[in-house]
Amino acid sequence: MKTLLQMEELEQGLLMQPWAWLQLSENSLLAKAYITQQGYALLVSDLQQVWHEQVDTSVVSQRAKELNKRLTAPPAAFLCHLDELLRPLLKDTACPGKATFSCDRVAETLILRVRSELSGLPFYWNFHCTLATPSLVTQHLIRPLMGMSLALQCQVRELATLLRMKDLEIQDYQESGALLSRDRLKTEPFEEKSFLEQFMVEKLPEACSVGDGRPFVTNLQSLYMAVTRQEIQVGQEHQGTGDPQTSSSTSSQDANGQLLNQPEEPVSSAPSLPVPEKEPTVTSGPMQRPQLLKAKRKKLRGLFS
């Protein structure tokens, strides 16, 4: 039961994350990740296929042993380090991290390779992402994009209504004898039908150019996250799982999917990565790096804000 709840936490946490645009060598990718002390979930797409990996601490521990034989640590320490490596890549591209990322495709698997250093020793990690299930693609892309389209359509209708009200206001001023002081500010009354027809002909080709996905990441992530939060809330209400305490806990989680640090004893005689001994916390700032011990060395805003 505990493992099931942890996996559900990863699934929900991943859904609430924004997409990031990555340029890895010749590969342009969209990606999102969520890391906790129980594991991580990663979703990657090249706009033709979608890959996914979700693992718990047992997989993290086993893979860490295979790739980093000189390092021994509890899974939470490795997850903490992975979170530090991924954050600059996914959250703050203006401040590049110290890790090197590359990706390879083997059959239907996408392998995202990470190479970095940890206190002078090499650190390696491979994310093994398999093709995402149709339900996962629906949850993270199809339903949110449909919701975003409906939200934008609603926003357009609201703006059109506002423009018609402004036209009526201007007409009232004119009938009261008011004159425009600058002719260049004069506008024609808004006609929604003609505006939409003109938009379809003149603006649509440029407006709907998806390209490599970067415009979607740059301009629409606040709306994407608002829609996914609404989806989660509605799902909880329908399933009768919208417990106030659970909802409060979920909403207080870091939106950037940062790791929760918990004390856990390191294992082994090899160089180890101790986890900081402190109570679990959720922070918005960078997390403390695990240290390597060497043996003998107010106003409502619009949808786009």
C-alpha positions in Angstrom: 0.0 0.0 0.0 2.8 2.4 0.9 4.6 1.8 -2.5 1.3 2.3 -4.3 0.8 5.7 -2.6 4.3 6.7 -3.4 3.8 5.8 -7.1 0.6 7.8 -7.1 2.4 10.8 -5.6 5.0 10.6 -8.4 2.3 10.3 -11.1 0.4 13.3 -9.7 3.5 15.3 -9.2 4.7 14.7 -12.7 1.3 15.8 -14.1 1.6 19.2 -12.3 5.1 19.9 -13.8 5.6 22.2 -16.7 7.2 21.1 -19.9 10.8 22.2 -20.7 12.5 22.4 -24.1 15.9 20.6 -24.4 18.5 20.8 -27.1 20.8 17.8 -26.8 23.2 17.6 -29.7 20.9 17.2 -32.7 17.9 16.3 -30.7 15.2 18.8 -29.7 13.0 17.3 -26.9 10.3 18.3 -24.6 10.7 16.9 -21.1 9.3 17.1 -17.6 10.4 15.4 -14.4 9.4 15.0 -10.8 11.8 13.7 -8.1 11.0 12.8 -4.5 12.8 10.8 -1.9 10.7 7.8 -3.0 11.8 7.8 -6.7 11.3 9.8 -9.8 9.1 10.1 -12.9 10.3 11.4 -16.3 8.4 12.1 -19.5 10.2 13.0 -22.8 8.8 13.7 -26.3 10.2 14.6 -29.7 6.7 15.5 -30.9 6.4 12.2 -32.7 6.8 9.8 -29.8 6.5 10.0 -26.0 8.8 8.1 -23.6 8.4 7.6 -19.9 10.2 6.2 -16.9 9.0 5.9 -13.3 11.1 4.1 -10.7 11.2 3.6 -7.0 14.1 3.5 -4.6 14.9 -0.2 -5.2 15.5 0.6 -8.9 17.6 3.6 -8.1 19.7 1.7 -5.7 20.4 -1.1 -8.1 21.2 1.2 -11.0 23.4 3.3 -8.9 25.5 0.2 -8.0 25.8 -0.8 -11.6 26.9 2.7 -12.9 28.8 4.0 -9.9 30.7 1.2 -8.3 33.0 3.5 -6.3 30.1 5.2 -4.6 27.7 3.8 -2.1 24.8 5.7 -0.6 21.1 5.4 0.3 18.8 5.9 -2.7 17.7 9.3 -1.3 21.2 10.7 -1.7 21.4 9.7 -5.3 17.9 11.1 -5.9 19.0 14.3 -4.3 22.0 14.6 -6.6 19.9 13.7 -9.7 17.5 16.5 -8.7 20.4 19.0 -8.6 21.6 17.9 -12.0 18.2 18.0 -13.7 17.0 21.3 -12.2 19.3 23.6 -14.3 18.3 21.6 -17.4 14.6 21.8 -16.9 14.0 24.9 -14.8 16.8 27.4 -15.4 18.3 27.2 -18.9 20.0 30.6 -18.4 22.1 29.0 -15.7 23.5 25.8 -17.2 24.5 23.0 -14.8 27.8 21.1 -14.6 26.4 17.9 -16.0 26.6 16.6 -19.5 23.5 15.1 -21.1 23.1 13.0 -24.2 20.4 10.7 -25.5 20.4 7.5 -27.6 17.5 5.5 -29.0 17.7 1.7 -28.8 14.7 0.1 -30.4 11.7 1.7 -28.7 13.7 2.9 -25.7 15.1 6.3 -25.2 18.2 6.4 -23.0 19.0 9.8 -21.5 22.6 9.7 -20.2 23.9 11.9 -17.5 27.6 12.4 -16.7 28.9 14.7 -14.0 31.3 14.8 -11.1 30.7 14.5 -7.4 33.6 15.7 -5.2 36.2 14.8 -7.8 34.8 11.4 -8.7 32.8 10.7 -11.9 29.0 10.2 -11.5 26.9 8.5 -14.2 23.2 7.9 -14.6 21.0 6.5 -17.4 17.3 7.2 -17.6 15.7 4.2 -19.4 12.5 5.6 -21.0 10.1 3.3 -22.7 7.2 4.3 -25.0 4.5 5.9 -22.9 1.1 4.2 -22.8 -1.8 5.9 -24.7 -3.5 6.7 -21.3 -0.3 8.5 -20.2 -0.2 10.5 -23.4 -3.8 11.4 -23.0 -3.3 12.5 -19.4 -0.2 14.7 -20.0 -0.9 16.0 -23.5 -4.3 15.4 -25.1 -6.6 16.3 -22.2 -4.5 19.3 -21.1 -4.2 20.6 -24.7 -8.0 20.2 -25.2 -8.6 22.1 -21.9 -6.2 24.8 -22.9 -8.0 25.2 -26.2 -11.3 25.5 -24.5 -9.9 28.0 -22.0 -8.4 30.2 -24.8 -11.7 30.1 -26.7 -13.5 31.2 -23.6 -10.9 34.0 -23.1 -11.5 35.1 -26.7 -15.2 35.3 -26.2 -14.7 37.4 -23.0 -12.4 39.8 -24.9 -14.8 40.1 -27.8 -17.6 41.0 -25.3 -15.3 43.5 -23.7 -14.5 45.1 -27.1 -18.2 45.4 -27.9 -18.8 47.1 -24.6 -16.0 49.5 -25.3 -17.5 50.3 -28.7 -20.8 51.1 -27.0 -19.0 53.3 -24.5 -17.2 55.2 -27.3 -20.5 55.6 -29.2 -22.1 57.1 -26.1 -19.2 59.6 -25.8 -19.7 60.5 -29.5 -23.4 61.0 -29.1 -22.7 63.3 -26.2 -20.6 65.5 -28.4 -17.1 64.2 -27.4 -14.5 64.5 -30.1 -11.3 62.5 -30.6 -8.3 64.8 -30.1 -6.0 62.6 -32.2 -7.3 61.1 -35.5 -4.7 58.3 -35.5 -6.4 56.8 -32.4 -9.7 56.3 -34.3 -10.8 52.7 -34.6 -13.6 51.0 -36.4 -16.3 49.2 -34.4 -15.3 45.6 -33.6 -16.9 42.9 -35.8 -16.1 39.5 -34.4 -17.0 37.5 -37.5 -14.8 39.6 -39.9 -12.0 39.6 -37.3 -12.0 35.8 -37.1 -12.1 35.4 -40.9 -9.2 37.8 -41.3 -7.2 36.0 -38.5 -7.7 32.6 -40.2 -6.3 34.0 -43.5 -3.5 36.2 -42.3 -2.4 35.1 -38.8 -3.2 31.4 -38.5 -0.3 29.9 -40.4 2.2 31.7 -38.2 0.2 31.3 -35.0 -0.1 27.5 -35.2 3.5 26.8 -36.3 4.5 24.2 -33.7 8.1 23.9 -34.9 10.3 22.0 -32.4 7.8 22.7 -29.5 9.7 25.7 -28.1 6.9 28.2 -28.5 4.6 25.9 -26.6 7.1 25.7 -23.7 7.9 29.4 -23.8 4.4 30.9 -23.9 1.9 28.5 -22.5 3.2 26.7 -19.5 1.4 28.8 -16.9 -1.9 27.9 -18.7 -0.9 24.3 -19.0 -0.2 24.0 -15.3 -3.5 25.8 -14.4 -5.4 23.3 -16.6 -3.6 20.2 -15.1 -4.3 21.4 -11.6 -7.9 21.8 -12.5 -8.0 18.3 -13.9 -6.5 16.9 -10.7 -9.0 18.7 -8.6 -11.9 17.6 -10.6 -10.6 14.0 -10.6 -10.3 14.0 -6.8 -13.8 15.3 -6.4 -15.3 12.7 -8.8 -13.4 9.8 -7.2 -14.2 11.0 -3.7 -10.5 11.4 -2.9 -10.4 15.1 -2.4 -9.5 14.9 1.2 -8.8 18.4 2.5 -5.6 17.3 4.2 -4.3 15.5 1.1 -5.2 18.5 -1.1 -3.4 20.8 1.2 -0.3 18.6 1.2 -0.4 18.4 -2.6 -0.8 22.1 -3.1 2.1 22.9 -0.8 4.5 20.6 -2.7 7.1 22.5 -4.6 5.8 23.1 -8.1 9.3 22.5 -9.5 9.2 18.9 -8.3 12.2 19.3 -5.9 13.4 16.5 -3.7 12.3 16.0 -0.1 15.3 15.4 2.1 14.9 12.9 4.9 17.5 11.4 7.2 18.7 8.0 6.1 21.8 6.1 7.2 24.5 5.5 4.5 25.5 2.0 3.8 28.8 0.4 3.2 32.5 0.8 3.5 33.0 2.5 0.1 32.9 6.3 -0.3 29.4 7.3 0.6 26.9 10.1 0.1 25.3 10.8 3.5 21.8 12.3 3.4 21.5 15.5 5.6 20.1 14.6 9.0 17.1 16.9 9.2 13.3 16.8 9.1 11.6 16.4 5.7 11.2 19.8 4.1 10.0 21.3 0.9 12.0 24.2 -0.3 12.0 26.5 -3.3 15.7 27.1 -3.3 18.6 24.8 -4.3 18.9 21.7 -2.1 22.1 20.9 -0.2 24.4 18.7 -2.2 25.2 15.3 -0.6 28.8 15.3 0.5 31.2 12.6 -0.8 33.5 11.0 1.8 36.6 9.6 0.2 38.5 6.7 1.8 41.9 8.1 2.5 41.2 11.0 -0.1 -3.7 40.5 -5.2 -5.3 41.2 -8.5 -6.6 38.3 -10.5 -4.4 37.7 -13.5 -5.3 36.5 -16.9 -4.5 33.0 -18.2 -1.3 34.1 -19.8 0.2 35.8 -16.7 
